[in-house]
Amino acid sequence: LVAGVGVQQQDLIDTERFDGWKRPFVETGDVETSYASHGDKIEKKVLVKRGEIPHINQIAHIRLKPGQVATANSHRDMSEVFMLTKGKGGFTLDSEKRGVKEGSVVRAMPVHSHEVTNTGKEDLEMIVVAVAHDCPDESHANTQRYSKKS
């Protein structure tokens, strides 16, 4: 890839170290289906794998059939963001249970237990982004500066 407008070549740090830069476009239909470790036969397509993009452990498309449960689990070293793209269900974060539906976003921070249940009559689909906690407090974009709020 060629550096974008306003991006200097020296700003493209470590691109050779991360395999994700070698395949910037991914078609979900071309990704092999595997199964999530937190439930029986929960379909998972890993769109971004650990090591492909800095600080991202994984980005996956998950599908739960009606009645399926992605059983309670937690992580000490990462957060997960769940973005529901289809269907409806129940989400338990620690002991708090909530209904979720297409368009819902849930953030599970480290050590907080989370569980997802498909309570609907159609498949529940979501994109899950798992982010490592070794990120710096500040990030610099070409046009703006973003920093952690205290």
Phi, psi and omega in degrees: 000149179264143179304138181286177180301129178081357180261126178271150181304322180292344177283344181273072186282135169060024183299329180290335182284340187245116184297335182301332180290342181278345179221077184290339180247128180230130175262122182306320180296340180269355184269133180296139177276131173238192181233137181293151182278353184256037180166172184272114174058038175276119184290138183218133173239115181277113183272325176226126181261158176307133179094349180276327179224133182307137174072356178261120175283321181187147167234125185223151171260122183245139176233123174251128175286161178308130180088347180288151180232127168273101192298157184305135176204166177211167182224140180269343188241010180204162172251157175231142176243125182251120180243108182283127183249348180198143173087192178212162182186197177239141180234126177250124177241111192056244180254003181270122180254137178220150171281142178228157181209178177311129181098345178288145175231130179236134178250120177252111181278166182307147178065359177270124180291140179218144181214141180237135178233134173275108180261000184269184180261355177237171179300145172257125180238145180207156171257129180244126178248119179255119186245127179290155181259035174251020181281147175290160179290338182235149174226145182243122176259166182296324187255341182218166174245130178246134175221157181294131178276140179264000000 
